[in-house]
Amino acid sequence: MKVLVVDVGGTHVKILATGQAERREFESGPDLTVRQMVAGVKRLAKDWRYDAVSVGYPGLVLKGRIAAEPHNLAAGWTGFDFEKAFRRPVKVVNDAAMQALGSYTAGTMLFLGLGTGLGSALVVDGHLVPLELAHLAYKNGTIEDYVGLRGLERLGKKKWREHVAFMVERFTAAMHPDEIVIGGGNAKKLKEMPPGCRMGDNSNAFLGGFRLWERNHTAKRKR
């Protein structure tokens, strides 16, 4: 099966298909509608063959359906029929969950994506468990208010790093993962990885999109 993976972000939409060496992308932003996204993907992938589509969406996804409108894109995503639009079978997951699945190697792994907000997901023995840790109450707001982009800009790098370290420590104590992967665009702003953590790679989102179509939705362990 050839899979087209679509990673929808607040600044760019990136795509890659099975057997292709180079990803393609186009700009997104607060005015991007879901129909414009699909049209842009089809245009970029017009010379690629694919049998199914994986979509990584920057927002809440429940049981394979978008459950809330995005914060950084235009409205109209909930209830959209992706299979009708692409004329292919489609699986939709949260973008952090897709990157988590692509980052997985073995055991229990917690993924934390430091970007505009905070993305999170668990992979347990190859099974993907999407999380929504960003909106848990923390100090005078939510965790996302302190470790997301708003927190970084408001607090400065030093204080922001302290909150990230505290968050990792608390999540480790609560979940006891075998490892934590920290990804997202702001992960590189950490001076060093907290204990038990490794740096993620945004390109793993594509691997996660391919893995979504593997039997039983489990990740194939890296060798």
Beta strands, then each sheet from edge to edge (+ up, - down):
strand 1: 3-8
strand 2: 12-17
strand 3: 24-27
strand 4: 52-57
strand 5: 61-62
strand 6: 65-66
strand 7: 90-94
strand 8: 108-114
strand 9: 118-124
strand 10: 127-130
strand 11: 137-138
strand 12: 141-142
strand 13: 179-183
strand 14: 197-199
sheet 1: 3+ 2- 1+ 4+ 7+
sheet 2: 5+ 6-
sheet 3: 10+ 9- 8+ 13+ 14+
sheet 4: 11+ 12-
end
